[in-house]
Structure formats: structure tokens, C-alpha cells
Amino acid sequence: MNCALDGKLTDACVIGITDRGLLQQFSRANQQAREKGLERLVENLIPPWATYREHVARAVSNIWISYKPDHSHEGGMHNDTAYSLLDDGYVAYHKNNNGQKELIKEKLAVIRMTSHKARERHGVLPDGSLRPYKGYKGDSNYCLEIIKNEKGKWDGEIVSTFVAYQIVRKEGVDVLRKNEESISGKPLVMRLIKGDMVRCEHNEKMMTLRIISIKSTGVIALAPHHESNVDARNRNPEDPFKYIYKTPSSLQKSHGRKITISPIGQVNDSGFKD
């Protein structure tokens, strides 16, 4: 069976085929194992019927998994490393190399920080605004807003966790909940957050997928909603499971849309809207 069952689902499959006879069989096996000093009760467990695994796989593929949505903007705004700001987009930071501090310089996009307390030391810019004096790398994104451009094509606009915090602080959390307009003021197709569910065509098949991550490039990593332990399995070269990747444009071509699944397994799908 290719799908990975989580602990509760595995328990349910076992409980469903357990009867008094099977319990007696394991009781006898347990007694015999103790007498022989064996560590395992059963070397090869015979399936309850020949097509048991196929039946379980079919049942699992027809279960609608409901995940609790988390659309809060709260989270880590940036990593812990403070970068010194240099010219032309370069930054500098110290890295521990075999016990020795090494100064690293590289071109890196960072969140530029200012502070009124540092005004006297770092001064101001020609327009009178505070001069940034350090930067942090933003490692998390709040959402991907898919918008429709003037040609009717889907584009993506990333809203980082840091930017989401600034928006809420200045304008309130309702700005992050607009359904018709993106934060940039453009026509909004859908707003996607990690953990949301989408439906789209993939390999000529309509699939129900869960958003695992959203990259700053606008690429979405997806996995079938009934798959578990996906991060470790995706990184395991010996596991055939791999993420499905979509961009806003490829999501439009594959008739993608955002859906929800209620706690009782009711699927809410309004269909594809180009």
C-alpha cells in the first residue's frame, strides 16, 4: 500500500478486522514466544483475506481528511542572525569556522531594520527617514495571494510573516481577510496559506491536495491530503513519494481552486473559476 497511514488510522484498520478468534491466536503466540524466548510474536501475519491490503488502500483513498485551519499571521518574523548592511545589497555577518570567527560577505535580501534609539549613531537618509543599520533574513511567509493580471493570467504575490505583522499593526487584522482584493489592491483570485486545501489536475487526474509549504518564489509544495509524514518521506530518496509543485500560472492551467473539508468530512468545492 503506497499511502502512509498515521497511527490512529492504522489502529482503526487493525481494530476493524480483530475478532475473538484473532485475539486467541495472538494469546497463544504470545505464550509460545515466551516459552521459546522469542522477541517477536508472529514472523509472518497472514492477512484476514487475500485482498485486504487493496481494500484498505481503497478505503483510505476515499476518506476526506479534515485539518484544522490556522490562518493566524503570528509566527517567527525572521531568523536570529543579524546582518550588517553594506553597499549594493551586500551584507556581512560572522560565522563560526572550527572555533574561529570568520567574516562572511554576500549579496542577500534582508529585512532592513531602523530604530529611533540608533538615530544619533547611524543618522538619517537624504529624505529625513531613519537610516537602516542592520538586517534580518525573513524565513517564513504568511500567505501567497494569487491575483489576476491585466491579461487575465494568474500571478502570485508573497506576503511574508514580517509584512503581515506590519499590516496588522498599522491597519488591523481585517486587511488580511479581504476576499475580493489583494493586499496590493489587485483583483484577488484566492489567498493560500500553509495547511489550506486545493483541488487541481495533475497527471490527467483531479487531486485533492494539502499545501505543505510556500516558497518566497511563489512555488507551492503540495501533497495528497491523506498522506502523512510527508516531509521526511519527500527527503528520503528511497521513498517513491514526492511533493507536487505548482506555481500560480500552472495552478490556473490545472483548474486549481481552494476548497475546505469540514470536521465531519463534508467537501466544500465551488469549482474552478478562471
N, C-alpha and C positions, 0 to 999 in steps of 0.2 A: 504494500500500500504506500503510495507516494506521499500522501498528505501526512503531515506531522500532527499527531494528536496531543493535546495538552493533558495534564494529569487527570483533571475532572472528567474529560471526555473518554479517556482510556478506562477509568474506573467504571463509567456508565456502560461501556461496551462489555466489560468483564461481568458486571453485576447482571446485565441483561441475559446472559447465557448460563448463569450459575444456578444450578438446581441442587436438590438434596443428594442426588447421585454423584455429582461432581465434587461436592463437599466431602462426601465419604471417601471418594477416590484420593483426594488430597490428604485426608486424615491418615489413610493407610500409607500413602507415600511418605508422609512426614515421619511416621513411626518406623518405617523401613530405613529411611535415611539416617535417623538417629542410631539405629542398631548397627548400621554399616559405617557410621562416621562420615557420611557424605555431607557436603556443603549445599548441594542443590537437591531440591525435592524431585523435580522432573527434568530429565535431559531434553526430551522432545515432546512437547504438549500437542496432542492430536486435536485439530480444530473440531468444534462441535458438529460441523457439516462441511462438505468439500468446498463450497463456495463462500465460506464465512468471511474471509478477508475481502472478497469482492463486494459482498453485501454491506460490510462496514464502510468501505470506501464510497459506495453509492449513497449510503445514508448520510455520511459526513458531508459529501458534496452537495447535498440538498438541505443542509442546515444553514439558516441565516444567523450569523454571529452578530450580536449587538455589543458595541463598545460604548462605554460612557464618554461622551464628547467633552473635550477640555479646550474651550476657546478663550481661556484667560491669557492676557498678554504678559502676565507675570512670569519671570524666569531670569536666567543669567543674561545680563545685557552684553557682557564681554568677558574675555579671559583675564587672567590675573597679571599677565606680563605688561609692564608699562614701557612704551616705546618713546625714545627721544625723537623729536621731529627735525629732520634735516631738509635740505633744499630739493626741489624737483621730485617730490613724492617719496624720497628715501627716508628710512627710519633707522635707528640704531638701538641695540639692546645687548646686554651681556648674557653670555651662555657659559655654563659650567662645562669645561672640557678637561676631563681627567684631573679634577681638583683645581684647575686653573681657570680664572675668569677670562673669557675671550670676547672681544668687542665685535659684534656682527652688524654689518650694514647691508640693507637690502631695500628694494622697492616694494612697498606694501601699502595697501589701502587700509587705513585705520580710522577709528572714531577720534576726531581731534577734540581735545578737552581744553576748556578755559576755566578760569577761576578769578573772582574779584580779589581774593587773597594774594594771588600771584601777579596782580596788576603792576606793582612797583618793580618787580624783578624782571618781568617779561615784556612789559609795555603794551602798546595797542597798535592796531593796524592803521593804515592811512585813513580809513573811513571812520576811525574812532572806536571800533569794536575791539574787544579783548583779543590779544594775540594767543593762539593756542600754544601750549607749551609741552604737551605730552599726548600720546595716543594709545588706544587700546584696540585690539582686534575683536570685532564683533563675531562671535562664534555661533549665534543662533538666530533663526528667523521666526517671526511671529506668523506670517502667512504669505501666500502667493495670491495676488489679485490678478485674475485673468480679465483683460479688457479687450474691447473690440476697437480696432483702429479705423481710420477713415476709409480703408479699402475693404472693411468687413472681415479682416483676418484677426485671429486671436494673438495678443501679445501678453507678456507677463511682467508684472511689477512686484518686486520683492519688498516687503515691509519687515525690516529687522526688528528684533525684540527691543533694541535700544530706541529706534524711531517710534515704535508703538508706545513706549513709556513717555516719550516727549509729547506725543499727540494727546495721550490721556491727561497728562499734567496740564497742558495748555487748553484743551478743548473738551475734555471729558471722554468717558469710555464709549458713549453712543456713536462717536465718529467711526469707531472700529466695527460698528454693527450695521452700517448702511447697506441696503440690499440692491439699490439701483445705481449707486455711484461709488466709484473707487475713491480712495483717499486722495488721489491726484485730481479728482474731479471728472474722470473719464467714464464712459458707459461701462458698467460692471457686468461681466458675464457670470462670474462666480468667484467667491473667495474661498481658498483652500487652506486648511490648517492641518498640521500633522495629526493623524488619527482619523481624519474625515474619510468618508467612503465615496467612491466614484464607480460609475459603470462606463465601460468603453470597449470597443472592439480590439481584439489582439489575436493575431494569427487566425483571422477569419472566424473568431468566436467572441460572443459577448461575455465579458467577465465582470464580476463584482470584486473590486479591489480596495484595499486599505492603504492610505498614504503613510509611508514609513518615515520619509524624510523629504525635506525641500531644500535643495541646494541654492546658494546665492546666485547661481547662473540661471535659475528658473527651471532646472531639471527636477522632476518629481520621481522619487523611488516608490514603487508600488508592489504590493504582494496580495495574492488571493486572500480574501478575508478569513478563510478557515485555516490558514497556515499559521503555525506557531514557531517560536524560537527562530524567527526569520533572520535576525542579524548574524547570529553565529553560523547558520546554515548557508547564508549568502557568501560568507567569507571562507567557507570550507570548500576547497577545490574538488573534494571527493563527493560532495553532495550535488545532485543534479538540479536542486532548487536554485533559482537565481531571481533577483529582482526584475521587475518590468519597469523600464524608464520611459517617461513621457515628458514632452515639452508642451507649452500651450498650443503651438501650431499642430503638433502631432495628436494632441488630445482633441482638437477640433476635427481633424481628418478621421479620427476613430470614433466620432459621435459621442464624445465624453460628456458626462454630466454628473453633478453632485447628487448623491442620494442619502437617505437616512434609513436606519433599521431600528425599530422600536425595541424596548426590552422584551416584548412578547414575540419578537420575530416578524413584525409587520414591515414590509419593504415599502418605502415611500419614494417613488421614482416618477418624476413629472415628464420624463422623456428628454430627448436631445432637442435643444433649441439653438440653431445656428445664429 
